[in-house]
């Protein structure tokens, strides 16, 4: 989720950058900045840190399983090819 405190702080900072002559509507500008920031951020395909960490853990487990399966396949291939190695004649 998006931390609204960060958006509020950014909106305050942006409204602080407005020239003094335009500061009469500072609160309104700050609310507009906040609305624009929230709207823009919701359009992005963002995930929370927690969701990211969960997916990272799933990926790591999947990678470990894949490596174990690769080793098992290599072992099975070696077992199947093992007896045949001695009986095959080299081909030229």
C-alpha distances in whole Angstrom, upper triangle without the diagonal:
4,6,9,12,12,12,15,16,17,18,20,22,22,24,26,27,29,33,34,36,33,31,33,30,27,25,25,24,21,20,21,19,16,16,17,14,11,13,14,10,10,13,12,11,8,7,5,8,9,10,11,14,15,16,17,19,20,21,24,25,26,27,30,31,32,34,35,36,38,40,41,42,44,46,47,48,50,51,52,54,55,59,59,59,63,64,63,66,64,64,66
4,6,9,8,8,11,13,13,14,17,18,18,20,22,23,25,29,31,32,29,28,29,26,24,22,22,21,18,17,17,16,12,13,14,11,9,11,11,8,8,12,11,12,9,9,8,10,12,13,14,16,17,18,20,22,23,24,26,28,29,30,32,33,34,36,38,39,40,42,44,45,46,48,49,50,52,54,55,56,58,61,61,61,65,66,65,68,66,66,68
4,5,6,7,9,10,11,13,15,16,17,19,20,22,24,28,29,31,28,26,28,25,22,20,21,20,17,16,17,15,12,14,15,12,10,13,14,11,12,15,14,15,12,12,10,11,13,15,16,17,19,20,22,24,25,26,28,30,31,32,34,36,36,38,40,41,42,44,46,47,48,50,52,53,54,56,57,59,60,63,64,64,67,69,68,70,69,69,70
4,5,5,6,9,10,10,12,14,15,16,18,20,22,25,26,28,25,23,25,22,19,17,17,17,14,13,14,13,9,11,13,10,8,12,13,11,12,15,15,17,14,15,13,15,17,18,19,21,23,24,25,27,29,30,31,33,34,35,37,39,40,42,44,45,46,48,49,50,52,54,55,56,58,60,61,62,64,67,67,67,71,72,71,73,72,72,73
4,5,5,6,9,10,11,12,14,15,16,19,21,24,25,27,25,22,24,21,18,16,18,17,13,13,15,13,10,13,15,12,11,15,16,14,15,19,18,20,17,17,15,16,18,20,21,22,24,26,27,28,30,31,33,35,36,37,39,41,42,43,45,46,47,49,51,52,53,55,57,58,59,61,62,64,65,68,69,69,72,74,73,75,73,74,75
4,5,5,6,9,10,11,12,14,15,17,19,23,24,26,24,22,24,22,18,17,18,17,13,14,15,12,10,13,14,10,11,14,14,12,14,17,16,18,15,16,14,15,18,19,20,21,24,25,25,27,29,30,31,33,35,35,37,39,40,41,44,45,46,48,49,50,52,54,55,56,58,60,61,62,63,67,67,67,70,72,71,73,71,71,72
4,5,5,6,9,10,10,12,14,15,17,21,22,24,22,20,22,19,16,14,15,14,10,10,12,9,6,9,10,7,7,11,11,10,12,15,15,17,15,16,15,17,19,21,21,23,25,26,27,29,31,31,33,35,36,37,39,41,41,43,45,46,47,49,51,52,53,55,56,57,59,61,62,63,65,68,68,68,71,73,72,74,72,72,73
4,5,5,6,9,10,11,12,15,16,19,20,23,20,17,19,17,13,12,13,12,8,9,11,9,6,10,11,9,10,13,14,13,15,18,18,21,19,20,18,20,22,24,24,26,28,29,30,32,34,34,36,38,39,40,42,44,45,46,48,50,50,52,54,55,56,58,60,61,62,64,65,66,68,71,72,71,75,77,75,77,76,76,77
4,5,5,6,9,10,11,13,15,18,19,22,20,17,19,17,14,13,15,13,10,11,13,11,9,13,14,11,12,16,16,15,17,20,20,22,20,21,19,20,23,24,25,26,29,30,30,32,34,35,36,38,40,40,42,44,45,46,48,50,50,52,54,55,56,58,60,61,62,64,66,66,68,71,72,71,75,77,75,77,75,76,76
4,5,5,6,9,10,11,13,17,18,21,18,17,19,17,14,13,14,12,9,11,12,8,8,11,11,9,11,14,13,13,16,18,17,20,18,20,19,20,23,24,24,26,29,29,29,32,34,34,35,38,39,39,42,44,44,45,48,49,49,51,54,54,55,57,59,60,61,63,65,65,67,70,70,70,73,75,74,76,74,74,74
4,5,5,6,9,10,11,15,16,18,16,14,16,14,10,10,11,8,5,7,8,5,5,9,9,8,10,13,13,13,16,18,18,21,20,22,21,23,25,26,26,29,31,31,32,35,36,37,38,41,41,42,44,46,47,48,50,52,52,54,56,57,58,60,62,62,64,66,67,68,70,73,73,73,76,78,76,78,76,76,77
4,5,5,6,9,10,14,14,17,15,12,14,13,9,9,11,9,6,9,11,8,8,12,13,12,14,17,17,17,19,22,22,25,23,25,24,25,27,29,29,31,33,34,34,37,39,39,40,43,44,44,47,49,49,50,53,54,55,57,59,59,60,63,64,65,67,69,70,71,72,76,76,75,79,81,79,81,79,79,80
4,5,5,7,9,12,14,17,15,13,16,15,11,12,14,11,9,12,13,10,11,14,14,12,15,18,17,17,20,22,22,25,23,25,24,25,28,29,29,31,33,34,34,37,39,39,40,43,44,44,46,48,48,50,52,53,54,56,58,59,59,62,63,64,65,68,69,69,71,75,75,74,77,79,78,80,78,78,78
4,5,5,7,11,13,15,13,12,15,13,10,11,12,9,7,11,10,7,9,12,12,11,14,16,15,16,19,20,21,24,23,25,25,26,29,30,29,32,34,34,35,38,39,39,41,43,44,44,47,49,49,50,53,54,54,56,58,59,60,62,64,64,66,68,69,69,71,75,75,74,78,79,78,79,77,77,78
4,5,5,9,10,12,10,8,11,10,6,8,9,6,5,9,9,8,10,13,13,13,15,17,17,18,21,23,23,27,25,28,27,29,31,32,32,35,37,37,38,41,42,42,44,46,47,47,50,52,52,53,56,57,57,59,62,62,63,66,67,67,69,71,72,73,75,78,78,78,81,83,81,83,81,81,81
4,5,8,9,12,11,8,12,12,8,10,12,10,9,13,13,11,13,16,16,16,18,21,20,21,24,25,26,29,28,30,29,30,33,34,34,36,38,39,39,42,44,43,45,48,48,49,51,53,53,54,57,58,58,60,63,63,64,67,68,69,70,72,74,74,76,79,79,79,82,84,82,84,82,82,82
4,6,9,11,10,9,13,13,10,13,14,11,11,14,14,12,14,17,16,16,19,21,20,21,24,25,25,29,28,30,30,30,34,35,34,36,39,39,39,42,44,43,45,48,48,48,51,53,53,54,57,58,58,60,62,63,64,66,68,68,69,72,73,73,75,79,78,78,81,83,81,83,81,80,81
4,6,8,7,7,10,10,8,11,12,9,10,13,13,11,14,17,16,16,20,21,20,22,25,26,26,30,29,32,32,33,36,37,36,39,41,41,42,45,46,46,47,50,51,51,53,56,55,57,59,60,60,63,65,65,66,69,70,70,72,74,75,76,78,81,81,80,84,85,84,85,83,82,83
4,6,6,7,10,11,10,14,14,12,13,17,16,15,18,20,19,20,23,24,24,26,29,29,30,34,33,35,35,36,40,41,40,42,45,45,45,48,50,49,51,54,54,54,57,59,59,60,63,64,64,66,68,69,69,72,74,74,75,78,79,79,81,84,84,83,87,88,87,88,86,85,85
4,5,5,8,10,10,13,14,13,14,17,17,17,20,22,22,22,25,27,27,28,31,32,33,36,35,38,37,38,41,43,42,44,47,47,47,50,52,52,53,56,57,57,59,62,61,63,65,67,66,69,71,71,72,75,76,76,78,81,82,82,84,87,87,86,90,92,90,91,89,89,89
4,6,7,10,10,14,14,13,15,18,18,18,21,23,22,24,26,27,27,29,32,33,34,37,37,39,39,41,44,45,44,47,49,49,50,53,54,54,56,58,59,59,62,64,64,65,68,69,69,71,73,73,74,77,78,78,80,83,83,84,86,89,89,88,92,94,92,93,91,90,91
4,6,7,7,11,11,9,12,15,14,14,17,19,19,20,23,24,24,26,28,29,31,34,34,36,36,38,41,42,41,44,46,46,47,50,51,51,53,56,56,56,59,61,61,62,65,66,66,68,70,71,72,74,76,76,78,80,81,81,83,87,86,86,89,91,89,91,88,88,88
4,5,5,8,9,8,10,13,13,14,16,18,18,20,22,23,24,26,28,29,30,34,33,35,35,36,39,40,40,42,45,45,46,49,50,50,52,54,55,55,58,60,60,61,64,65,65,67,70,70,71,74,75,75,77,79,80,81,83,86,86,85,89,91,89,91,89,88,89
4,6,8,9,9,11,13,14,15,17,19,20,21,23,24,26,27,29,31,32,36,35,37,37,38,41,42,42,45,47,47,48,51,52,52,54,57,57,58,60,62,62,64,66,67,68,70,72,72,73,76,77,78,80,82,83,83,85,89,89,88,92,93,92,93,91,91,91
4,6,5,6,9,10,10,12,14,15,16,18,20,21,22,24,26,27,29,32,32,34,34,36,38,39,39,42,44,44,45,48,49,49,51,54,54,55,58,59,59,61,64,64,65,67,69,69,71,73,74,75,77,79,80,80,82,86,86,85,89,90,89,91,89,88,89
4,5,5,6,9,10,10,12,14,15,16,18,20,21,22,24,26,27,31,30,32,31,33,35,36,37,39,41,42,42,45,47,47,49,51,52,52,55,57,57,58,61,62,62,65,67,67,68,71,72,72,74,76,77,78,80,83,83,83,86,88,86,88,86,86,87
4,5,5,6,9,10,10,12,14,15,16,18,20,21,22,25,26,29,28,30,29,31,33,34,35,37,39,40,41,43,45,45,47,49,50,51,53,55,56,57,59,60,61,63,65,66,67,69,71,71,73,75,76,77,79,82,82,82,86,87,86,88,86,86,86
4,5,5,6,9,10,11,12,14,15,16,18,20,21,23,25,28,28,30,29,32,34,34,35,38,39,40,41,44,45,45,47,50,50,51,53,55,55,57,59,60,61,63,65,65,67,69,70,71,73,75,76,77,79,82,82,82,85,87,85,87,85,85,85
4,5,5,6,8,10,10,12,14,15,16,18,20,21,23,26,26,28,28,30,33,33,34,36,38,38,39,42,43,44,46,48,48,49,52,53,53,55,58,58,59,61,63,63,65,67,68,69,71,73,74,74,76,80,80,79,83,84,83,85,83,82,83
4,5,5,6,9,10,10,12,14,15,16,18,20,21,25,24,26,25,27,30,30,31,33,35,36,37,39,41,41,43,45,46,47,49,51,51,53,55,56,57,59,61,61,63,65,66,67,69,71,72,72,74,78,78,77,81,82,81,83,81,81,81
4,5,5,6,9,10,10,12,14,15,16,18,20,23,23,25,24,27,29,29,30,33,34,35,36,39,40,40,42,44,45,46,48,50,50,52,54,55,56,58,60,60,62,64,65,66,68,70,71,72,74,77,77,77,80,82,80,82,81,80,81
4,5,5,6,9,10,10,12,14,15,17,19,22,22,24,25,27,30,30,30,33,35,35,36,39,40,40,42,44,45,46,48,50,50,52,54,55,55,58,60,60,61,64,65,65,67,69,70,71,73,76,76,76,79,81,79,81,79,79,80
4,5,5,6,9,10,11,12,14,16,17,20,20,22,23,25,27,28,28,31,33,33,34,36,38,38,40,42,42,43,46,47,47,49,52,52,53,55,57,57,59,61,62,63,65,67,68,68,70,74,74,73,77,78,77,79,77,76,77
4,5,5,6,8,10,11,12,14,16,19,18,20,20,22,24,25,25,28,30,30,31,34,35,35,38,40,40,41,44,45,45,47,50,50,51,53,55,56,57,59,60,61,63,65,66,67,69,72,72,72,75,77,75,77,76,75,76
4,5,5,6,9,10,11,12,15,18,18,20,20,23,25,25,26,29,30,30,32,34,35,35,38,40,40,41,44,45,45,47,50,50,51,53,55,55,57,59,60,61,63,65,65,67,69,72,72,72,75,77,75,77,75,75,76
4,6,5,6,9,10,11,13,16,17,19,20,23,25,25,25,28,30,30,31,34,35,35,37,39,39,40,43,44,44,46,49,49,50,52,54,54,55,58,59,59,62,64,64,65,67,70,70,70,74,75,73,75,73,73,74
4,5,5,6,9,10,11,14,14,17,17,19,22,22,22,25,27,27,28,31,32,32,34,36,36,37,40,42,41,43,46,46,47,49,51,51,53,55,56,57,59,61,62,62,65,68,68,67,71,73,71,73,71,71,71
4,5,5,6,9,10,13,12,15,15,18,20,20,21,24,25,25,27,29,30,30,33,35,35,36,39,40,40,42,44,45,46,48,50,50,52,54,55,56,58,60,60,61,64,67,67,67,70,72,70,72,71,70,71
4,6,5,6,9,12,13,16,17,20,22,21,22,25,26,26,28,30,31,31,34,36,35,36,39,40,40,42,45,45,46,49,50,50,52,54,55,55,58,60,60,61,63,67,66,66,70,71,70,72,70,69,70
4,6,5,7,10,11,14,16,19,21,21,20,24,25,24,26,29,29,29,32,34,34,35,38,39,38,40,43,43,44,47,48,48,50,52,53,53,56,58,58,59,61,64,64,64,68,69,67,69,67,67,68
4,5,5,8,8,11,12,15,18,17,17,20,22,21,23,26,26,26,29,31,31,32,35,36,36,38,40,41,41,44,45,46,47,50,51,51,53,55,56,57,59,62,62,62,65,67,65,67,66,65,66
4,5,8,8,10,12,16,17,16,17,20,21,20,22,25,25,26,28,30,30,31,34,35,35,37,40,40,41,43,45,45,47,49,50,50,53,55,55,56,58,61,61,62,65,66,65,67,65,65,66
4,7,9,12,14,18,20,18,18,22,22,21,23,26,26,26,29,31,30,31,34,35,35,37,40,39,40,43,44,44,46,49,49,49,52,54,54,55,57,61,60,60,64,65,63,65,64,63,64
4,6,9,12,15,17,15,15,19,20,18,20,23,23,23,26,28,27,28,31,32,32,34,37,37,37,40,41,41,43,46,46,47,49,51,51,52,55,58,57,57,61,62,61,63,61,60,61
4,7,10,13,15,13,12,16,17,15,17,20,20,19,22,24,24,25,28,29,28,31,33,33,34,37,38,38,40,42,43,43,46,48,48,49,51,54,54,54,58,59,57,59,58,58,59
4,7,9,12,10,10,13,14,13,15,18,18,18,21,23,23,24,27,28,28,30,32,33,33,36,38,38,39,42,43,43,46,47,48,49,51,54,54,54,58,59,58,60,59,58,60
4,7,8,6,6,10,11,10,12,15,15,16,18,20,20,22,24,25,26,28,30,31,32,34,35,36,38,40,41,42,44,46,46,48,49,53,53,53,56,58,57,59,58,58,59
4,5,5,6,9,10,11,12,14,16,16,18,20,21,22,25,26,27,29,30,32,33,35,36,37,39,41,42,43,45,47,48,49,51,54,54,54,58,59,58,61,59,60,61
4,6,5,6,9,10,10,12,14,15,16,18,20,21,23,24,25,27,29,30,31,33,35,36,37,39,40,42,43,45,46,47,49,52,53,53,56,58,57,59,58,58,60
4,5,5,6,9,10,11,13,14,15,17,18,20,21,23,24,26,27,29,30,32,33,35,36,38,39,41,42,44,45,47,48,51,52,52,55,57,56,59,58,58,60
4,5,5,6,9,10,11,12,14,16,17,18,20,21,22,24,26,27,28,31,32,33,35,36,37,39,41,42,43,45,46,49,50,50,53,55,54,57,56,56,58
4,5,5,6,9,10,10,12,14,15,16,18,20,21,22,24,26,27,29,30,31,33,35,36,37,39,40,42,43,44,48,48,48,52,53,52,55,53,54,55
4,5,5,6,9,10,10,12,14,15,17,18,20,21,23,24,26,27,29,30,32,33,35,36,38,39,41,42,43,46,47,47,50,52,51,54,53,54,55
4,5,5,6,9,10,11,12,14,16,17,18,20,21,23,24,26,27,29,30,32,33,35,36,38,39,41,42,45,46,46,49,51,50,53,52,53,55
4,5,5,6,9,10,10,12,14,15,16,18,20,21,22,24,26,27,28,30,31,32,34,36,37,38,40,43,44,44,47,49,48,51,50,50,52
4,5,5,6,9,10,10,12,14,15,17,19,20,21,23,24,26,27,29,30,31,33,35,36,37,39,42,43,42,46,48,47,49,48,49,50
4,5,5,6,9,10,11,12,14,15,17,18,20,21,23,24,26,27,29,30,32,33,35,36,37,41,41,41,45,46,46,49,48,49,50
4,5,5,6,9,10,11,12,14,15,16,18,20,21,22,24,26,27,28,30,31,33,34,36,39,40,40,43,45,44,47,46,47,49
4,5,5,6,9,10,10,12,14,15,16,18,20,21,22,24,25,27,28,30,31,33,34,37,38,38,41,43,42,45,44,44,46
4,5,5,6,9,10,11,12,14,15,17,18,20,21,23,24,26,27,29,30,32,33,36,37,37,40,42,41,44,43,44,45
4,5,5,6,9,10,11,12,14,16,17,18,20,21,23,24,26,27,29,30,31,34,35,36,39,41,40,43,42,43,45
4,5,5,6,9,10,10,12,14,15,16,18,20,21,22,24,25,27,28,30,33,34,34,37,39,38,41,40,41,43
4,5,5,6,9,10,10,12,14,15,16,18,20,21,23,24,26,27,28,31,32,32,35,37,36,39,38,39,41
4,5,5,6,9,10,11,12,14,15,17,18,20,21,23,24,26,27,30,31,31,34,36,36,38,38,39,41
4,5,5,6,9,10,10,12,14,15,16,18,20,21,22,24,25,28,29,30,33,34,34,37,37,38,40
4,5,5,6,9,10,10,12,14,15,16,18,20,21,22,24,27,28,28,31,33,32,35,34,35,37
4,5,5,6,9,10,11,12,14,15,17,18,20,21,22,25,26,26,29,31,31,33,32,34,36
4,5,5,6,9,10,11,12,14,15,16,18,20,21,24,25,25,28,30,30,33,32,34,36
4,5,5,6,9,10,10,12,14,15,16,18,19,22,23,24,27,28,28,31,31,32,35
4,5,5,6,9,10,10,12,14,15,16,18,21,22,22,25,27,26,29,28,29,32
4,5,5,6,9,10,10,12,14,15,16,19,20,20,23,25,25,28,27,29,31
4,5,5,6,9,10,10,12,14,15,18,19,20,23,24,24,27,27,29,32
4,5,5,6,8,10,10,12,14,17,17,18,21,22,22,25,25,26,29
4,5,5,6,9,10,10,12,15,16,16,19,21,20,23,23,24,27
4,5,5,6,9,10,10,13,15,15,18,20,20,23,23,25,28
4,5,5,6,8,10,12,13,14,17,18,19,22,23,24,27
4,5,5,6,8,11,11,12,15,16,16,19,19,21,24
4,5,5,6,9,10,10,13,15,15,18,18,20,23
4,6,5,7,9,10,13,14,15,19,20,22,25
4,6,7,8,9,12,13,13,17,18,20,23
4,6,5,6,9,10,10,14,14,16,20
4,5,5,8,10,11,14,15,18,21
4,6,6,7,9,13,15,17,21
4,6,5,6,10,12,14,18
4,6,6,8,10,13,16
4,6,8,10,14,17
4,7,10,12,16
4,6,9,12
4,6,10
4,7
4
